[in-house]
Amino acid sequence: MALPMLEAMTSSSIVPLAHAAKKSSDKQKKAKRFVCLSNNYGVYQKAFFPDVHQIGKNYEMPYTLRSLEKHRKDLTIFQNLDHGFTGGHAGVPVLLSGVRPIHAHNYPEANLSVDQKLAEHYGAATRFSSMTLSCRERNLISFTRTGVQVPSVDVRAAFRAMFYEEAPEKRLAKSKQIKRHTSILDIVKGQAKKLNRELGKNDQRKLEEYFDSVRTLEKKLVQQKPWLNRPKPKTDHTEPNPGNGIEPQLKATVEIIALALETDSTRAITLSSGYVNGDFGLKGGYHGFSHHGERPELVDALKKIESYQISMMSYLIDLLKSKPDPINGGTLFDHSSILFGCGMAQGTHQTKNLPLVLAGGGFRHGEHKVYPETDSQRVPAANLLLSILQQSGVEVDRFGSSTGTLRGLEWKA
């Protein structure tokens, strides 16, 4: 992990520190990884959750999750966790923070998402602090601490960014751009500090939010600089050419995720996947299917789409279990948390009882956990997010709308 990017540091002093930090700290600390797989419409819950009375290890794997049966000892299914509000599609962006964007100003870290918190934690330790991927659907779940939604890229753009070397003139142009932006930020900070003394409290608060944005940009610029002239990793994997259907595209994207972790290109990844009319031989749209009204043909469509999404989670686990971890020893899976989850529970615009499955990450797994259903006893889903962060080495005792870590989710010795 790179050393913290302190404002007192100059750009000339940060570069060697960043290099040194990567060489030394990777040997001393475990490199934890996080992947979140999601969709924007929730799931058909009757095919996703085990029977509510089948608590613990002796549960029957439900239809949508059957591809995970071979990994059941390495995963946990959660029931009755959510972020405690209504709002239908407005719940989608809340998945990884527990904070609605419109309420972000009430929280110390706004609606910062787990992946971006980890991106800050790892800093310049990897070429990309995070990857926000999309596959036939918008990725709406990644947010910086200033409330900015992180734009997503498709599988081909991700592959090219990881493995294609840029021309020397393009690297030089980037270097000049970083230097120019840093100079502009210095000027802006100086002017803003002068202005701050002449403002009222409300404007000072707004200006402080602006400072936070400036500081975030500064850190990103500093983190990019050491990587400009480092050679990119090599791969025998060909550039993805997945075609138009969701099946080949999603499979190719999962393979790229595994490659990104294997080459330590990043340690925080989110992926949102969707559906296009014609996939799986179906006719219609994902949103229309999600408003199924228990009509058999629409329910069957959802089960096909969602069981394939889960099969790609299983495929990712297969890939990571098959790859050695060059930093930690063991396999990549041993030190990776893989979360499947949706910020909207199901297509009927419900946001209670979010579909959540966690695999790996160094936790004790193998159970179906059912938490209290009554409003007065409900456990925030953000407690799961806090547990993931702490297990990843982030020293915090609160995250988003959490009230503590998740009861019953224990770490392995």
Secondary structure, DSSP 8 states (H G I E B T S, - for coil): ------TTS-HHHHHHHHHHHHHHHHHHS---EEEEEE-SS---HHHHS--TT--BS-----GGGGGGGGGGGGEEEEESEE-S---GGGGGGGTTTS--GGGGGGSTTTT--HHHHHHHHHGGGSSSS-EEEEESS-----B-TTS-B---B-HHHHHHHHH----HHHHHHHHHHHHHHHHHHHHHHHHHHHHHTTS-HHHHHHHHHHHHHHHHHHHHHHHHGGGTTS-----S-------SSHHHHHHHHHHHHHHHHHTTS-SEEEEEE---TTGGG--S-HHHHHS-TT-HHHHHHHHHHHHHHHHHHHHHHHHHHTSB-TTTSSBGGGGEEEEEE-SSSBTTTB-SS--EEEEETTB----EEE---SGGG-EETHHHHHHHHHHTT---S--TT-SSS-TT--B--
